[in-house]
Amino acid sequence: MLPRCLLCLHDAFAIITGALILSVGLPEVAFAYVDPSVMTYTIQALAGAAVALSAVLGVAFRRSRRALMRLFHIDENAKKQTEPPVHPIHAAQPDAGRLLADADHAALLAKQELMGDGAAKQLSWRRRFVQALIVSLFLVATLFMVPPLEVVGQSTFGLLFNFYDILPLMLITGVGAMVLIALALSALRGRAFTVALAVVVGIGMAAYVQALFLNKDLPIADGSLLHLPDHMEMVTASSLAWIIILFAVLFFGLKRERIFRTFALVVSIALVVVQGASVVSIATDQRVLDGLHTEKVVATREGLYTLSPQQNMVVFILDTYDQRFLDEALQDDPALLDELTGFTCFTNSTAQMIPTRYAMPFLTTGRAPQPGADFKEFVRTWFDGDTLIKDIHDQGYTLGIYSDSLGTDITKVAPFAMNVHEVAPPPFNPFHMSAELERVALYRDLPWVLKPAFWFTTDDLNQAYSEQGDVASMPFTVDDLRLAKGLREKGITFNQEDKSFRLIHMLGPHRPFLMDEQGMPAPGEPTRSQQARGNIKIVSEYLQQMKQLGIYDDAFIVITADHGHWQNEPTGLTEPTSVILMVKPPEAPEEAQQPPRFSAVPTGHLDLPATIAQAAGADASRYGMTVFDVGEEPRERHYWHTTTDYHEDTEWTQFAINGDVLDYDSWAPTGEAIPIPPRQEG
């Protein structure tokens, strides 16, 4: 038994060595310059070296294997069909006919044994289980364990957790799934076992090919729906690839069972090693101290439902709330804004940046990029120095910043926001979290025709991660239904703060659509208009409770969006985008009771930092003018649009708006652009 185990270890070492050479020797990106005059000779030299080294490696492993077999007296041809010694038969021999007939009969029996499935039926349960365990590891690693680890490990924005937070969960659940699948496979015998093995290996290979080559232009998980008719080229290619791979593997398994089992084990081990090397590489690229630290800086829900009895500033950021969506909602419900007394609604408002990962840093710092800026340097220093939240904090306000969309910059918010601090990882539900992570894996690795069934957003993952634990230390996630439930059950109460500032990031009319027009959970999928009305109803409930507490009139309140409708396309901007912007300054009671007013002055987010700073008592002049200082005369406004290739951002492009923001004829590119380097370069 021991000699056979040592021989298996030798063979496994040979396979792993080859896989490691492939994974290490074939980098994803390589930059080099080779003079054309020496290109041909260089290629020939490298090719020759590669062939020579591979031949040397193969001969070395073959000879070392034979040496082991001689050492342990293992017959290499045991249980194999070998040709008998060859000797001539003369027709003149008395028994020549019998000898020829015996040779033909022996050859026929050998052929029937080789072509039959007897070998598969003769496998013991232990051998079937070992083989099933190896191919199950390949399937589970490819379709469950590796994709979430790669997606989370390579994500730089939007998630409340990191690679190391989910690594133990992936390992435990992955091993459990692998053993269960192996037990189920090993219960089969004969040809049924071979067919099941072929199906498992075929699915694993197809999923690997899908992730490697067939996910071009796959939309990111920002809530944008996957519309298959827009990707018919990839849908067709993906479907054909899966059909061809599954059919070829199954055909191979049925025709050459013995050879196929060896092929299945070699492919499974090799691709597991290759994928494992990728995961190890990602793990080493993480910031180990942060990744293994038991606590991390997050925005918690602490103080979410409290305000000062004296002085308050509240800013609602309703994600993706375009002015056009509000116009549509008002057509469906003309009384939608009745609770917004004392507000001025600015209907000609531009955003400053898009999408959320850039808009939220702008809204909390008041800083937008300038033409000619370097992307990496600007993003690195976005929260450095004097920022809007620092100015508000310096005026004596206690800040609550409730957003899960500030990425790693949340650590720079911590000195100013009382709800942003280190907390231990929450005790998430492992079953719910595993299910959400499996959606990530299947969305990435299944063929295009099946991807819509596993569509997900980063909010789904964050909510699964933060649904349990103490409220004060529970990470905040953008979840309007949870916010509304807290308002109904807890309500707003007074805290001990002299001045309270609250910035509350809401989902708004951003997919997924989950609520009806009353801000309640809705069965099925409601319309965008219903969710847009439901968002305003939740905000109206908040304002109504402020009125009941007697703190509404003196409060400064803003209702806006981080950005409007976003075209997540490599083609760039082809239609206008806008944001809702409604502002209520501190007012006398009779003014605060007036119906909302509407203004079409050319304003927007470019004037919002000065408006907030002035309301806080800070120096607003360095931010520009306030929304109330803008006149009706024509005015050029600027907007930075983010171009994407579906996987990564590629450029900030500046547009000038002269006129009505909802009229695309008012838009024109300025010619200014800031390139965004690829992630591996940044």
N, C-alpha and C positions, 0 to 999 in steps of 0.2 A: 504493500500500500504506500509506504513512504517513498520508494523510488518513483512511482507514478505521480505522486504529489509534487516531488521535486521537478519532474519533467514538465508537469503542467505549469509550475511557477516559472520555469525557464521560458516556455512558450509565451506565457502572459507578459513576461519581461520584454520579450522580443516585440510583441504587439504594441505594448505601451511605449517602448523606445521609439518605434516608428511613428506612432501617433504624436508623440511629443516633438519629434523632429519636424513633422508637418505643421503642427500648431505654432512652434517657435520660429521655424524657418520661413513661414509665409506670413509676414506682417500685413496688417490691414492697409496701412499707408506707408509709402516709402518715397522720399524725395531725393533725387540724385541727378547729376548731369554727366553724361558720357559723350565724349567727343565722337561725332559721326564717323570720323576716319578710323576709329578703333572699335566701333560698335560690333561689327561682324566678328572680329577676332575675340572680343570679350565674350560674346554670346557662345561662341564655339568652345572657348576655354572653360566657361562656367558649366556648360552642358557636359563637356567631357569630365570635368571634376565631379559633377553630380552623379553621372553614370558610374564612374570608377568607385566613388565612395559607397554608393548603394550596392554595387557588386561586392565590395569588400565586406560591407555590413552583412549582406545576405550569406556570403560564404562563411563568415565568422560564426554567425548564429547556427548555420547548418552543421558546421563541424563541431561546435560545442555541444549541440544536441546529440550528435552521434557519439561523442565521447561519453556523455552521460549514459546513453543507452548501453554502451559497451561496459561501463563501470558497474552498472546495476543488472547486467545480463538481461536486458529487455530486447525481445525479438521485434524488430521494426515491422516485420511482415506478418505478425501474429493476427489471426482472424481476418486476413486479407486474401483476396484471390490472387494467386501467383501462378505464372506459367510453369508447367512441369519441364524437366530437362528435355531438350530437343535431341532427337536422333533419327536418322534416315530409316525409312521403311521401303524395302524393295518389293516390287510386285511379284517377284519370284518366290518370296518367302511363303511358307505354307499358311501362316497365320496373319498375313498382311491385311486381308479384308477385315478380320476381327479387330486388329489393332487400330485401323482407321475408324471403324465404327465406334470403338471405345473412346477414341480421342474426340470424335464429333459429339458423342453423348456427354462427355465431361465438359466440353466447351459450352454446350447448350444449357446444362445445369448451372454452370457458373454465370452465364448470361442471364438466365431467369432469376437467379438469386440477386444479381446486381441490379436488375431492372425492377425487382419487386419491392414491397414495403416491409419485408420481414425484419429488416434491421430496425425500423422504427418501432415495430411491435415488440421487439426483444429488449428495448430499453427498460431498465429498472426504474422504479419510482424515484429513487435518489438521483439518478442521472437526468431524468426528465425535470426534476425540481431544480437542479443546478443550472441546466440550460434555460429553463423558464425564468429563473431568478436573474440571469444575466440579461436576457432580452427585456425582461420587465424593468430592470434598472434603466436600460436604454429608453424605453417608452416613457417611464415616469420622469426621468431627468429631462427628456426633450419636451414633453407636453405638460409638465407640472412644476418641476423644481427650478430648472434653469431660466425659463422666460421671466418669471416675476423677479428673480434675483438680478437678471441683467437689466430689466426695465427700471426697477427701483434703484439699482446701483448706478445707472447712467443718468438718472433724473437729477436735475439741478434745481428744480423749482416745483412748488405746489404740494408736495407730500409732507405729512407730519412725521413720517417715520423714515428710516433709512435701511440700508442693506443689512446691517447687523441686527436690527430689530426683528426682522422676519426670518433671518437665517435659521435659528433653532426651530421655528415652526415649520419651515420648508423641509428641513432635514427629518424631523420626527414624522410628519405626515407623509413625506415622500417614501421613507423606509417602510412605513405601515402599508401604503398603497402598493409598493413593490412586492412585499411579501404576500399580500392578498391576491394580487394578479398571478404571481408565481404559483401559489397553491391551486388556483382555479385552472391554470394551464396544465399543471402537472397531473391533474386528475384525469386528463384525457390520455388516450393511448393510440398507438398506431398512426394511421394517416390523419386522424382527427387532431392529434397533437401537432403533427407537422403543419397542417393547415392553420391551426391557431397560432403557431409560432410564426408562420409566414405573414399572417395578418398583422400581428403585433410589430414585427420588424418592418413591414411595409408602411404602416402608419407612422412609425418613428422616423423612417427615412424620408417619407413625403413631408412630414412636419419640419424636419431639418432643412430640406430643400426649400420649403415655403418660407421659412424664416430667413434663409440665407439669400435667396434670389427673387422671390415672388411677392414681396411686400412693398413694391415701389408705389409711392404716392398714397400709402395708407394714412388716413387722417389721424392726427394726434388726439389724445383723450381729453379734449377741452370742451366736450359737450356737443361738438359738431357731429351730426348724424352721418353714417356711412351710406351714401346713395349709390348703389351698385351700378345703375345705368351710366354713371359718370366714369366708371372704371372697367368697362366691358373688355378691354384688351387684357387687363390683368386677371379679370374673372375667368376669361376663356383659357388663358395660359395656365392659371392655377388649377383649374378643373382638369385640363388635359394632363398636366404633370401628375396629379394625384392618381388619375385613372391608369396611366401608363406604369407608374411605379408600383401600385398595388397589384396590377395584373401581372407584371413581369416577375415580381417577387413570388407571387402565388404560383405562377406557372413553373418557375425554377424549383420551388419547394416540392411540387408534385412530381416533377420529372426526375429530379436528382436529389433524393431525400438526404442521403449521407453527405454529399458535398454541400447541400444547402445548409444543413445544421452547422457545419464548420463555418460556412460563409456568414451565417446569422450571428454566431458567437464572435467572430473576428470583427465584423462591422459594428456590432453593439459595443464591444470593448473599446474599439478605436474611437468611435464618435462620442462615447461617454468621456473618454480621456480628453478629447479635443474640447468638448463643452466644459468639462471641469477646469481645463486650463484657462478658458475664458472667464469663468467665475472667479478663479483664484486671482487672475489679473485685475478684475474689477475690485475684488476685496482689498488687494494691496494698494489700489489707487485711491481708496477711501481714506479719509482722515481718521486714522486708527484711534486716536485719542477720543475724538468725538463719537466715532462709531461704537466703541466699546464702553463709553461712559454710561453710567446708569441713569444719569439725568441729562436733560437737554433743555434749551431755551425755546419756549413756545408761547403763543398768545393763548391764555386760558379764558374761561368764561367768568372769572372773578369780577364782580361789580357790574355785570352786564345789565342787571335790572335795577340798578340804583342810580339816583341823581342827588345833587346837592339841594338842600332847602333854600339856598340863597341865589346862586348864579350858575347857569348851565349853558353849554354849547353842545349840540348834537348834530352829527353829520351822518346821514344815511347814504351809503354807496350801493345802488341797486345795479348789479352786474348786467351789462349789455342793454340797458334800458335806453333805447333810441327814441328820439322825439316822435318818430313815426309810429312807434308802438303805443305811445301815450295818446296820440291823436286817434288811433284806432280804438283804444280802450274807452276814450271819452265818447266816441260815437256809439259804442255799445252801452255805456253807462254815463250819461251827462252829469250825474250827481257824484261822480267818483271823487272829486277834489273838494267836496263840501267841507270836510273836516280841516282843510288846510287854510284856515282863516289867517289873515295877516301876511300871507305869502305873496311874493311876486314870482310868476312863472315866466322864465325867459325861453321863448320858443325858437330863437335863432342862435342856438348855442353849439359851439364846436368842442369836441374832445381835444386833448393835447397829445396823448399817446395811446397806442393800442398794441397788443392786448393787455389783459389784466396784469401780467408779470412786469409790465413797464408802467402801466397806468397807476397802479397802487403806489409804487415808490414815488411817482411824481406827486400824487395827491397828498402824501404824507411829508414830503420834503419841500414841495414847491419848486423843485429844480427840474428843468427840461434841458435836453442836450442842445448845444449850439452847433451851427454848421461848422464842419471841419473837426469836430471832436473825435477822439479815439474811443471806440466802443468799450474796449476792455478797461481803459483808464477811467472813463466816465462811470461805468457801472460799479467799478471797485470803490470809487469815492463818492457815490451817490448820496450816502447818508452822513458823510463827513462834514465837519464845520457847522455853521449855522443853518438850521433847517426849520421848516414850518413847525414841526412838533416840538422842537427845542424852544422856539420862540413862545409857543403856547405854554409850555412847561415853565419857562422863566417868568411868566406872568402870574404864577401861583395856582395854575390849574392842575388838578389831578387827572391824568390822562388814562383812558381805557381805549386801547386800539384792538378792535375785534375783527381780525382778518387772518385767514390761513394762506394768504397770497403774497407774502413778503419774502419768501424764500429764506436764504441764509442771512439776509439783512435784518431779520427779526432780532438778532443779537444786538444790533446797533440801535434798535428801538427800546430795548430793555431799560436803559438808564432813565427814560422819560415816561414810560407807561407802567402803571402799577400792576397790570394784569399780565405783563410779559416777564417771565422769569423761568428759572430752571425747575422742572418737575420730573418726577420719576415716570417712566413709561406706564401708560394706563393698563389696567388688567383687561385687555381686549378679549372678546369671545373668540377662541381659536377656530371654532367651526365656521362662524360667519366670516372671519378674516381669511380662512383658507378658501372658502367659496369665492370671495371677491378676487383673491389672487389667482385662482384657477380661471376666472373669467379673463383676466389679463393674459394668461398663457394661451388660452384657446382663441382669443381674439387675434393674437399675434400669429399663432402657428397653424390654425386651421385654414382650409381653402376659402377664397373670398366669398363663395356663395353661402357659407355658414357663419361668417364673421358677424353679420348683424345680430344674430341671436346672442352673442356674447359682448355686445357693445357696452362700454363702461366709461365712467369719467373719474378724474382724480378725486372728486367730491365723494363718490361711492367708497373709495378706498379710505379716505380720511374719516368718514363717518363710521365705517366698520372698525377702525382703529381706536376711535375716541368715544364710543357709545357707552362705556362703563367708567366707573370711578367717581371720586368726590368732585362735586360741581366746581368748587373753588380751584381745583387743580386740573380739571378736565380741559383738554385742548379745545379751543374754539374751532368749529368748522362752519363753513357757509351752508346753513341749513335753515331755510325760511320757515318750514313747518315746525321745527324744534323751537325757533325763536317765537313763533306765534303761540305755541303751546305754553311756553314759559310766561308770556305776557298774560295769557288767560288764567293760568294756575297760580303764578306767583304775583304778577303785577309789579309795577314800579314802586319802590320804597325809597325812603330818604337814607342817605349815608351821613357820615360825619365830615365830609369834605366841604370846604368853603366855596370852592369852584370846581365844577365837574365838566370834563370834556369827554365825550363819547363818540368814537367813530365806529360805525357798525356796517360791516360788509354783508350784503344780502345777495342771494342768487339772482333775484330779479327775473325778467323774462328770458332767462338763459336756459337752454336745455340742461337736464331733462325737465319736461313739463309735468309737475306732480300735483298742483293744487288747482282748486276751482276759484271762481271769482270772489268767494268769501274768505279766501286764505285758508281753506280746509283741504285735507287730503282728498284727492279725487280718484275714483276708479278709472282704469284704462289710462289713456293719455289725453288730458285736456288740451285746449288750444293755447297758443301763445297769448292771445288776448285775455283768456280767462286767467292765466297765471299773472299777466301784467296787472290786471285789476286786483287779483288777490294780493300782490305785493303792496299796492297802495292801501288796501284795507288793513294790512298788518301795520304799516306805518301810521295809518289813521288811528288805529287802536292805541298805539304808543302815544300819539299826540293827545288823544282824548284822556288818557290817564294823567298826562302832564297837566291838562286843564283841571282835572278833578283835584289834583294836589296843589293847585294854585301857583304853579311855577312856569306856566306856558307863556304868559305875556312878556316876561322879562328874559326869556330864553332866546338864544340865537340858534336857528335850525336851518340846515341845508339838506335838500333831497336831490341827489344827482346820480349819475352812473359813472363807472370807471371808464367806460367807452360805449359806443353805440354798436349797431350791427356791424360785425367784422367779416370781411371777405378773406377767408383763410385759403388763399390761392397763390400759386407762384406767379400768376399774371399780374398781381398787384391790384391797385384800386381801380374799379370801373363804375362805381356808383357812390353817391354821397353817404356820409355817416355823421350822426349827430348824437347829442346826449340831452337827457332831461336835466334841467337846472331850475330848482325852486328854492328861494331863499326867504327866510323870515328873520328880520332883525329884532332886537329888543324894542318893544313898542308900548305905548300907553294902552290901557284896556280897551278903549273904544276903537283904536286902530287894529289891535290884535283880533278883534271880532269881525272885521270886514271880510267879505268874500275875497278869494284869491284874485289878484290882478295879473294881467298878461302883458308881456312886453316883447317886442321883436327887435330890440337893439342888438347890434352885432357883438355878442359877448361869448362867454364859454369858460372852459377850464383855465384859460390863460389869465383870467381875472379872479379866479376863485381863491388862490393863496392870499392875495392882498385883502380880499373880503374877509377871510377867516382871521388873518393876522390883525386887522383893524378891530374886529369884534372882540378879540382877546385882549386888546390894549397894547399890542406890540407895534413895532415900526413897520407899517405896511408899504412904505414908499419903495423899498428895495425889491418888492414883488411886482410893482406896477400899479394899475388903477383897480378899483373895486367894481363889481358889477353895477353898483348904483351910480358910478361916475361915468359910465359909458353913455354917449349920446347917440342920436339916431343917424348921424352923418356916416357915410361909407367908411369902412375900416378894413384893412387887410389883417386877417388872422392866419396863424400857421398851425399845421398839424403834421405829426410824424406818423407815417403808416409803416407797419412792419410787413415785409415780404417774406414768405416762407416757401420751402420746397416740400412741405408736408411733414418733414421730419425735423428740420432745424430752421431757425430764423436766419435769413441771409442778408437783410439790409433794412435800415431805417431810411425811408424816402420822405422828403419834406414836400408838403403841398401848401399852397396859398389859397385862401378862400376870400373872395371879394363879392359880397352879396348874400343872398339867402343860402344858408347852409344846406337846405334840402334840394337846391337846384344844382345839378352837377355841372351846369355851364359856369357856375361861380368858382369851380375848382380848377386849379392848374398846378402842375409840378413846378417847383422853383429851380430845379436842377441840382439841388443839394441832396446828398445822400451820405450815409455813414455805413460802411460795410460792417457786417457782423461776422467775425471769423468762425470757422467750424469749431464744434465743441472740443475736438481733440487738440485744436490749436489754442483755444481760449482757456 
